[in-house]
């Protein structure tokens, strides 16, 4: 919606770096107080999961 001029969006910078660099999106404010540092934590049960879920966890561990 923001790319089509129909609103604002609060998005991770890593997802919109190209759009910001090209001018397709602009920051609503240059004030860094509008920036929020976030983190992602993944939690799982200890017991074995299905093949797809175990593959996901293996991939997540390899990226950590």
C-alpha positions as a printed Julia matrix, in Angstrom:
64×3 Matrix{Float64}:
  0.0     0.0    0.0
  2.79    2.41   0.87
  4.5     1.74  -2.47
  1.26    2.76  -4.21
  0.9     5.99  -2.22
 -1.96    4.67  -0.12
 -0.57    4.98   3.38
  2.41    4.59   5.6
  4.18    1.46   6.78
  6.52    0.61   9.62
  8.83   -1.92   8.0
 12.19   -3.56   8.7
 14.86   -1.52   6.91
 16.41   -4.71   5.5
 13.2    -5.33   3.55
 12.95   -1.85   2.03
 16.57   -0.74   1.52
 16.27   -0.85  -2.28
 12.97    1.05  -2.22
 14.49    3.73   0.02
 17.62    4.01  -2.15
 15.55    4.36  -5.33
 13.12    6.86  -3.81
 10.09    4.57  -4.2
  9.72    4.9   -0.41
 10.86    7.67   1.9
 11.29    7.74   5.65
  8.46    9.52   7.44
 11.0    11.26   9.66
 14.75   11.7    9.82
 14.42   11.65  13.62
 16.03    8.4   14.84
 13.54    8.27  17.72
 11.11    6.8   15.16
 13.47    3.87  14.58
 12.97    0.79  16.72
 15.58   -1.9   17.24
 14.01   -5.36  17.29
 15.12   -8.92  17.67
 13.65  -12.27  16.82
 13.77  -15.28  19.11
 12.72  -18.79  18.14
 11.51  -21.34  20.68
 10.5   -24.94  20.19
  9.43  -27.98  22.12
 12.19  -30.42  23.06
 10.49  -33.48  21.53
 11.11  -34.41  17.89
  8.9   -32.76  15.29
  7.85  -33.75  11.78
 10.31  -33.76   8.88
  9.36  -30.3    7.6
  9.58  -28.74  11.07
 12.93  -30.4   11.78
 14.23  -29.12   8.41
 13.1   -25.61   9.37
 14.93  -25.81  12.71
 18.07  -27.16  11.04
 18.02  -24.25   8.59
 17.37  -21.72  11.38
 20.29  -23.09  13.44
 22.62  -22.9   10.44
 21.79  -19.18  10.0
 22.25  -18.24  13.65
